[in-house]
Amino acid sequence: MIFEGAAWAIFLLPLASFVVISLFVRPFLNQYEKYSGYLTILAIGAAFVLSIWALGSVLGNEGEIGWEAHSWLAIGNLEISLGILMDPLTAILLIVVTSVSLAVQVYSQGYMRGDPSYSRYFAFMSLFTASMLGLVLARNIVQLYAFWELVGLSSYLLIGFWYNRPAAAAAAKKAFLVTRLGDVGFLLGILYLFFNKEAFLSQGLNPFEIADINLIAHGGEVAGVQIIALGSGVATWVAVGIFAGAVGKSAQFPLHVWLPDAMEGPTPVSALIHAATMVVAGVFLVARFFPLFESSTTAMNIVAVIGGFTAIFAATMGLVMNDIKRVLAYSTVSQLGYMMLALGVGAYEAAIFHLFNHAFFKALLFLGAGSVNHASGTFNMQYMGGLKRYMPRTYVTFLIAAVSISGIFPLAGFWSKDEILVGAWNHGGTIGQLVFWMALVAAFMTAFYIFRALFLTFHGEFRGGVDAENGSQSGGHGVHLAESPWVMVAPMMVLAVPAVVSGFLANPLNTAWGLGIVPTHWFSKLLGNVEFISVHPEPMNLVMAFGSTVVALAGIGLAYLMYYAHKVSPEKVAAAIRPAYNAAFCKYYFDDLYEDWITRRGFYKGVAQSTDWVDRNIIDRIGVGIGFLGRNVGQVIGMLENGQVQAYGAGMSIGILVILVVFSIWN
Amino acid sequence: MLSAIVFLPLAGAMVILLLLKDARQIRLFAAAVTVVELALAVAAFVIFRTEDYRRVGDMEMVEVYRDWIPALNIQYHLGVDGLSTPLVLLTALLGMCAVFASLHVQLRVKEYFMWLLVLQTAVTGVFVSLDLVLFFIFWELELLPMYFLISIWGSGRKEYSAMKFLIFTLLGSAFMLVGILALYFSVGTFNIVELQNIEGAQLILPAGTVFALLFAAFAVKLPVWPVHTWLPDAHTDAPTAVSVMLAGVLLKMGGYGMIRMAVGMFPGRAQEYAWVLAVLAVISVLYGAVVTVRQTDLKRLIAFSSISHMGYVLLGIASVVGVGGAVSSVGLTGAAMQMFTHGTITGLLFLLVGLVYDKAHTRHIPDMGGLAARMPIIAVGFLIAGLASLGLPGTSGFVSELLVFLGTFEVWSWITALAVFAIVITAGYILWMVQRVFFGPLLPRFASLGDTTVVEAVPMALLVIAIMVVGVYPAIVSDVFKQGLEPIIQSLQQVGGP
């Protein structure tokens, strides 16, 4: 069984890689910069191996491994402590983060070759991975919040990696600020927990310990002790606060606006952000506090509706984008909405399972987009086409991922998407019905937009790449139509394996489906060992499976007709629904609303400018007015003494004198 | 030991004034003095941290000469507790940074370093004085060097700003003096320790009035809205080192006085007026942050951000009213921590702005851009300081903000919830500043700028280390503060209890 030091090492190894690269390699040994990449791969590879060990131990232990907390900061009569919470949820996330990050780091060796800031890139990537691992391992809500913010910092640094590009610097800032707005809610949730600390303290619990929060939210008799649950009002407010943080990080409506811009960073960074770090942190957060959410119907309904709406809302924008990375970005937002809605209807296991599967095929899609960019020099699909011929391996892996995300039997995406649909259906009620239909429509759109991207990118004739986009003077890579180097292709081929088979981990049927290796409902049983969570594996619903497959095939079929067979003209379809098309194409004007109207006009020119005016023309004038009154008095006295310093001394003595006189009269 | 710590810089100043002539000698000597001073302060902190701090309620390292002015019962009385020890360390640290940041000063070198050292003695004296008259003398002594340093070595409207600084502070001092005299004529002592929690005593003025006088005096210094307007002007026109000292330690005199005098002496009045403090605090926090957003001068921007950040100190102090008679130490500890961390963070920001200005010859943000390409070390330092300023975990800024929020939320929930939104505005102006100054394409006119020299990097590295160490292991400082605040918490419990 894994020991605590090894568990800490999972987080500390990538952190050490960051420290070594930024303090030694980058400043002093920059001519050996290729070792930065090796060091990062080594550290994350070791973390991956340790994560497998951790998963094995959690499996062997059939649940949480308990370790002591370490005291960090005493506040009042309470302790905020640090430590590791190693339960099945943590173990699964560790595998996701380290494996995807490892694949991305290997790929980056090729993608970032020749970048002048090669070392800095790998330093930031190490920090990013370390922060996410720290977040996943945290046992204390303050500790979790700390790493939550560090994940935000890392993505800020990586989105703005090419900081000399104004668009990158702006996108980085936007990502940080939008997610921070959500973090206000998270922080207020923590404050409100502390506000109710008596409910914890009186039962010997600590309001900062995640296990204690879930315990008290769960309530009832636990291990022979009757626990008085939090009032539902308290639970609701804390859960809503925490969810606000998750909405920011997981780019859920209405804080979804940062993620599509976040692609200003290098493409492997996008792969990491969209698949295994940053955005899944929000889903993880809700899952981490799931007993708390479950104790409040209101909170659960909010999660479900926001998730369901985001799933469909983001998908509509994915339908019309021309930039392949933007299509994938909206796809991520939509898929995260899927996970959230699953959590909201209580399908805990389905949500984590989808997170798990999604990580592999979404990372693969982004790495594919990077590979395509390597050849064509552009991300604009209008200037791609026909790349299948030149990059067959990229094409095949992209195709696998596309089929998987579309939810076609028997690839990974099918299993988890199906579980989510079943979960929503079985949840019933208005909310269950509503989000079920939202999810089903989103499934159709997903299949359509991803195959639209596939056909536009890989099929038909090549449309000139970056040269055509920029006219004759092409900057950057230029076009060289060829398969990417093996260092990039190999990680994609490795990721294609889980994109096909990771769905079998749930194995809803029988041992035959698990090939004798994976027991029936393996994933559910594993997650069933998380404290205070009851997982009911959904039995396979053949009608649902068949229905959702038909829906996905319909989406693919429509994309085929429009972008492969050209039987239906995309222009005519767009013209027929012009207002809706324009709205989706302009991202429903949310960027204009937030950036132009609220931030620029409302805040900067409105509130801030008028406050600044008040400060200058009213507050300062009053202060200076009173001051000058004083100075004139001082100057009168100063003239007697010939100089300001003496005036000051005189003022002081006269003042004392006056006061003494006043007091003697008074007494 | 305390006398040595207080008067070493003054002695250094005298040596510079009387014995040294060569500019290079003066610089080296001043630097050496501050290094020794820092060593002494570290030693005092370590001694306190390892041995003394278990004895709650006592002053340590006390030095007292009772018969200084026996007729008026004025004593030479120094001592430290958990509240003052970290502030002494902070003063020594920033004092050293200030001198190191001034090594290139060419104008009237002798006077410059003399005043800088005098300033350090004055501020240190404020933190260790246990006699109100001594306290007041040090408090006023600080004005002289500040006035000269700004008006001679400053820039822009330096005379105006120096005078404005002087007038505002003197106005505050007048209030304080009345308060001090009222205390003396009622109780007959200037001893700060004896004057703690004198709620019950018969005063010649109503206790609420004396509390208000003391509070007003320290509010000007902190500064609190609406008496903050001297700060941006003083900062903008002061030389770098003076900005470092002003933001780093001078503002903390206000917070220290508020906790030690206003709250410590009148815990009951503090509880009665805590709502006023809370309202003023949230206005300072939000108003400061909002006005900061509009600033285009680097120094002015950081100056306004200080108003917002010192608002957190006041917010933490406003938690003294407690809930249902139970007063927790979290908010006050947070206030004290915020003073310490703001000192290091804003000190570092001003230091780096000074470096940028020396090289780029502008502080006007719209004229800048892409500097990270030419000065990567400064950019990294600035980013670290900026992130600490916006309260990023792993830096000290996070810890103090968290403590203030935790401590005050349970008392003033809605007000604190409002103040929490400032973390978004703070992130906005900090990241905007970093983006505009350091990111984007490098402007051609900055193409030949250089990065830091080793000497310039020393104070920067020290402050970065201080920010990170306290951020990762805050108990190193917060435990000391917590201990020092214990007697005040006890008296608050006493008067607030049922």
Chai-1 contact restraints between the chains, C-beta under 6 A:
chainA,res_idxA,chainB,res_idxB,connection_type,confidence,min_distance_angstrom,max_distance_angstrom,comment,restraint_id
A,L73,B,P474,contact,1.0,0.0,6.0,A-B,restraint_1
A,L73,B,A475,contact,1.0,0.0,6.0,A-B,restraint_2
A,I75,B,V330,contact,1.0,0.0,6.0,A-B,restraint_3
A,G76,B,S328,contact,1.0,0.0,6.0,A-B,restraint_4
A,G76,B,S329,contact,1.0,0.0,6.0,A-B,restraint_5
A,G76,B,V330,contact,1.0,0.0,6.0,A-B,restraint_6
A,A146,B,P393,contact,1.0,0.0,6.0,A-B,restraint_7
A,E149,B,L392,contact,1.0,0.0,6.0,A-B,restraint_8
A,E149,B,P393,contact,1.0,0.0,6.0,A-B,restraint_9
A,L153,B,L392,contact,1.0,0.0,6.0,A-B,restraint_10
A,Y163,B,F439,contact,1.0,0.0,6.0,A-B,restraint_11
A,N164,B,G370,contact,1.0,0.0,6.0,A-B,restraint_12
A,N164,B,P441,contact,1.0,0.0,6.0,A-B,restraint_13
A,P166,B,G440,contact,1.0,0.0,6.0,A-B,restraint_14
A,A169,B,Q435,contact,1.0,0.0,6.0,A-B,restraint_15
A,A169,B,F439,contact,1.0,0.0,6.0,A-B,restraint_16
A,A169,B,G440,contact,1.0,0.0,6.0,A-B,restraint_17
A,K173,B,L431,contact,1.0,0.0,6.0,A-B,restraint_18
A,K173,B,Q435,contact,1.0,0.0,6.0,A-B,restraint_19
A,L177,B,A427,contact,1.0,0.0,6.0,A-B,restraint_20
A,L177,B,G428,contact,1.0,0.0,6.0,A-B,restraint_21
A,R180,B,V424,contact,1.0,0.0,6.0,A-B,restraint_22
A,R180,B,A427,contact,1.0,0.0,6.0,A-B,restraint_23
A,L181,B,V424,contact,1.0,0.0,6.0,A-B,restraint_24
A,V184,B,V420,contact,1.0,0.0,6.0,A-B,restraint_25
A,V184,B,F421,contact,1.0,0.0,6.0,A-B,restraint_26
A,L187,B,V420,contact,1.0,0.0,6.0,A-B,restraint_27
A,L188,B,A417,contact,1.0,0.0,6.0,A-B,restraint_28
A,L191,B,F405,contact,1.0,0.0,6.0,A-B,restraint_29
A,L191,B,F409,contact,1.0,0.0,6.0,A-B,restraint_30
A,F194,B,L406,contact,1.0,0.0,6.0,A-B,restraint_31
A,F195,B,F409,contact,1.0,0.0,6.0,A-B,restraint_32
A,F195,B,E410,contact,1.0,0.0,6.0,A-B,restraint_33
A,A608,B,V290,contact,1.0,0.0,6.0,A-B,restraint_34
A,A608,B,V293,contact,1.0,0.0,6.0,A-B,restraint_35
A,A608,B,R294,contact,1.0,0.0,6.0,A-B,restraint_36
A,T611,B,V290,contact,1.0,0.0,6.0,A-B,restraint_37
A,T611,B,V291,contact,1.0,0.0,6.0,A-B,restraint_38
A,D612,B,V291,contact,1.0,0.0,6.0,A-B,restraint_39
A,D612,B,R294,contact,1.0,0.0,6.0,A-B,restraint_40
A,D615,B,V291,contact,1.0,0.0,6.0,A-B,restraint_41
A,I619,B,P226,contact,1.0,0.0,6.0,A-B,restraint_42
A,I619,B,T229,contact,1.0,0.0,6.0,A-B,restraint_43
A,D620,B,T229,contact,1.0,0.0,6.0,A-B,restraint_44
A,G623,B,T229,contact,1.0,0.0,6.0,A-B,restraint_45
A,G627,B,I167,contact,1.0,0.0,6.0,A-B,restraint_46
A,G630,B,I167,contact,1.0,0.0,6.0,A-B,restraint_47
A,R631,B,I167,contact,1.0,0.0,6.0,A-B,restraint_48
A,G655,B,A174,contact,1.0,0.0,6.0,A-B,restraint_49
A,I659,B,V178,contact,1.0,0.0,6.0,A-B,restraint_50
A,I659,B,L181,contact,1.0,0.0,6.0,A-B,restraint_51
A,F663,B,F185,contact,1.0,0.0,6.0,A-B,restraint_52
